[in-house]
Amino acid sequence: MDGSPLPGKRLSRDKEYLMSIFTIDQEKCKRDGICASECPAKIITQQDKESFPELVEGGDSLCINCGHCVAVCPQGAMSLKTMASGECAPVQRDLLPTSAAVDHLIRARRSIRTYSDKPVERGLLQNLIETASYAPSGHNSQPVHWMVIQEPSEVRRMAGIVVEWMRIMIEQQPHIAKGYHFDRVVQAWEGGVDRVLRGAPHLIVAHAHKDLPMSQSSCTIALTSLELAAFASGLGACWAGYFNTCATFYKPMQAALGLLGGHQSFGAMMIGYPKFRFQRIPLRIPPRVIWR
């Protein structure tokens, strides 16, 4: 929902009370107030235990279409105009991982920089993106768009453009280039070794409109979710930092990507089947925490 009011209508029925953005099944509704309590925008109100939930004045223009009210209702009595309760899949508690499983997943995840030649099935890549699309975004803006560079030859071409940019940086901004060891990356490329995109068969780019304040964080969270989903699916992934920096500043790379007007790459992920499997979890610096 873009924030503009939806056409409102009230329709009296024996079973339902239809408002401009949501419907309440009065036979199912227990008037427990859960939907009102959980609404992030606080646009649902309930006068008392005898009343059904209703919108506050002007609430239809404030709804962020997050679906919390639909998802939280134990009776399935609430439906938004954009999503009926019956259209939303139930949470399957038996499929949820234990805290120990999540802990191990995060600790065992590695950034993969050596890939096999086996391509990842397009359907699997699509599933990963669909999973990542459920990542949180500010104000439920869901600004993230995706580009999948599926052909390995095209991934390599993109790596070559990054190397081209690095050569320019070495000449024109040597202090920056030295700090990021661009000389070593270029030297490796000239020796036939790709240290930009690591010979990954695929590259997934998260992009959004550059003027939206939620774009950067939303793309970062979505890609983080995608990386974890990839690991759980037997794939390897690695953040493509050199690529994304190049895509941010180098116009030839922006032209090669051809993103939507006003859009910018806010992160990219190399992805493929890992050539090797890690056997142990390396040590990390203990968390630095201030408790108050």
Buried (B, 14 or more C-beta within 10 A) or exposed (E): BEEEBBEEEEEEEEEBBBBBBBBBBBEBBEBBBBBBEBBEBEBBBBEEEEEEBBBBEEBBBBBBBBBBBBBEBEEBBBBBBBBEBEEBEEEEEEEEEEEEEEEEEEEEBBEBBEBEEEBBEEEBBEEBBEBBBEBEBBBBBBBBBBBBBBEBEEBBEBBBBBBBBBBEBBEEEEEEBEEBEBBEBBEBBEEEEBBBBBBBBBBBBBBBBBEBEBBBBBBBBBBBBBBBBBBBBEBBBBBBEBBBBBBEEBEEBBEBBEBEEEBBBBBBBBBBBBBEEEEEEEEEEEEEEEEE
